Amino acid sequence: MNHFYEKAGLVVFGEKEKRLLTAKDVRELIYEMFMMYSEGCVLTQEAKLFFKRKGYRSDQAKAILLFGEEMGFLIHGCDNLENYVNRLKRIGEYKNHLRWLASLGYTEEDGFVEVYARPRNTQEIAQDPEY
C-alpha cells in the first residue's frame, strides 16, 4: 500500500521495503525528467517511462507526479497542444491515443489532457531553497 504524506513532504512506497522521497527528491526527479525531454511539456507516457527507468512502478510514478503537481513543480495540462500532438505522432502513439480517447467517449477535437508542463523555469525549481 502506498501512502502520501503531503504535510510532511514525504512520499512513502511499499509495506515491507520502505522507499521514502522528500520534496527535494521529487523536485530533482521532475527537473531531471524535464531536462531529459528538453521541452515544456512531457507526455504522461514519457513520464511513466522515465520513472520506470528509475525503478518505480506505474502507480508510484503517478503518486510522484501528483506530489510534484501539489508542490508546484509541474502542471497537469499544456498550453501548446500542437507540440503535444506532434510528439505523439513522433513516438507513434497518436492513433493509439485517439482510440483511447474514443473508448472514453471523446473525440480528437476534445483535446488531450495526459500531459505535464513546467510551471516556470526548471532551473529555478532545481535551485529553489524553499524546498
C-alpha positions as CSV (number, residue, x, y, z in Angstrom):
1,M,0.0,0.0,0.0
2,N,1.3,3.5,-0.9
3,H,1.0,6.4,1.5
4,F,1.0,10.0,0.6
5,Y,2.1,12.5,3.3
6,E,1.8,16.0,1.8
7,K,2.1,17.8,5.1
8,A,5.4,16.1,6.0
9,G,6.7,16.4,2.5
10,L,7.2,12.7,2.1
11,V,6.1,10.0,-0.3
12,V,6.3,6.5,1.2
13,F,6.2,3.5,-1.0
14,G,5.9,-0.2,0.0
15,E,4.9,-2.0,3.1
16,K,8.0,-4.3,3.5
17,E,10.6,-2.3,1.8
18,K,10.0,1.4,2.6
19,R,11.1,3.9,0.0
20,L,11.0,7.5,1.1
21,L,11.0,10.5,-1.1
22,T,11.3,14.0,0.2
23,A,10.1,17.1,-1.6
24,K,13.7,17.7,-2.6
25,D,13.9,14.2,-4.1
26,V,10.7,14.8,-6.1
27,R,11.8,18.2,-7.3
28,E,15.1,16.7,-8.5
29,L,13.4,13.8,-10.3
30,I,11.0,16.2,-12.0
31,Y,13.8,18.6,-13.0
32,E,15.7,15.6,-14.5
33,M,12.6,14.4,-16.3
34,F,12.1,17.8,-18.0
35,M,15.8,18.1,-18.8
36,M,15.7,14.6,-20.4
37,Y,12.9,15.6,-22.8
38,S,14.0,19.2,-23.1
39,E,10.6,20.6,-23.9
40,G,8.0,22.5,-22.0
41,C,5.6,19.5,-22.0
42,V,6.1,15.9,-21.1
43,L,3.6,13.2,-22.2
44,T,2.3,11.1,-19.4
45,Q,3.6,8.0,-21.2
46,E,7.1,9.6,-21.3
47,A,6.9,10.5,-17.6
48,K,5.9,6.9,-16.7
49,L,8.7,5.6,-18.9
50,F,11.2,7.9,-17.2
51,F,10.1,6.8,-13.7
52,K,10.2,3.1,-14.8
53,R,13.8,3.6,-15.9
54,K,14.4,5.0,-12.4
55,G,13.0,1.8,-10.8
56,Y,9.5,3.0,-9.9
57,R,6.2,1.2,-10.7
58,S,3.4,2.9,-12.7
59,D,1.4,3.7,-9.6
60,Q,4.4,5.1,-7.9
61,A,5.1,7.3,-10.9
62,K,1.5,8.7,-10.7
63,A,2.0,9.4,-7.0
64,I,5.2,11.2,-7.6
65,L,3.6,13.3,-10.4
66,L,0.7,14.1,-8.1
67,F,3.0,15.1,-5.3
68,G,5.0,17.2,-7.8
69,E,1.9,18.9,-9.0
70,E,0.7,19.7,-5.4
71,M,4.2,21.2,-4.7
72,G,4.0,23.3,-7.8
73,F,6.9,21.6,-9.7
74,L,4.7,20.8,-12.7
75,I,1.2,21.4,-14.1
76,H,-1.2,18.8,-15.4
77,G,-2.0,20.0,-18.9
78,C,-0.2,22.0,-21.6
79,D,-0.9,25.3,-23.3
80,N,0.6,24.4,-26.7
81,L,-1.3,21.3,-27.7
82,E,0.3,21.3,-31.2
83,N,3.7,20.3,-29.7
84,Y,1.9,17.5,-27.8
85,V,0.2,16.2,-30.9
86,N,3.5,16.3,-32.8
87,R,5.3,14.4,-30.1
88,L,2.5,11.7,-30.0
89,K,3.0,11.4,-33.8
90,R,6.8,11.2,-33.5
91,I,6.7,8.4,-30.9
92,G,4.0,6.5,-32.9
93,E,1.3,6.8,-30.2
94,Y,-1.1,9.3,-32.0
95,K,-3.5,6.7,-33.3
96,N,-3.4,4.7,-30.1
97,H,-4.2,7.8,-28.2
98,L,-7.2,8.6,-30.5
99,R,-8.5,5.1,-29.9
100,W,-8.1,5.5,-26.1
101,L,-9.9,8.9,-26.2
102,A,-12.7,7.3,-28.3
103,S,-13.1,4.5,-25.8
104,L,-13.7,7.2,-23.1
105,G,-16.3,8.9,-25.3
106,Y,-14.1,11.8,-26.5
107,T,-13.1,12.9,-30.0
108,E,-9.9,14.3,-31.3
109,E,-11.4,17.8,-31.1
110,D,-12.0,17.4,-27.4
111,G,-8.3,17.7,-26.8
112,F,-5.6,15.9,-25.0
113,V,-5.2,16.1,-21.2
114,E,-2.5,13.5,-20.4
115,V,0.5,15.8,-20.4
116,Y,2.5,17.7,-17.8
117,A,4.1,21.1,-18.2
118,R,6.7,23.1,-16.4
119,P,5.1,26.0,-14.4
120,R,8.3,28.1,-14.6
121,N,12.0,27.7,-15.4
122,T,13.0,24.3,-14.1
123,Q,16.5,25.6,-13.3
124,E,14.8,27.9,-10.8
125,I,12.9,25.0,-9.4
126,A,16.0,22.9,-9.0
127,Q,17.8,25.6,-7.1
128,D,14.9,26.9,-5.1
129,P,15.9,26.8,-1.4
130,E,12.3,26.9,-0.3
131,Y,12.0,23.1,-0.9
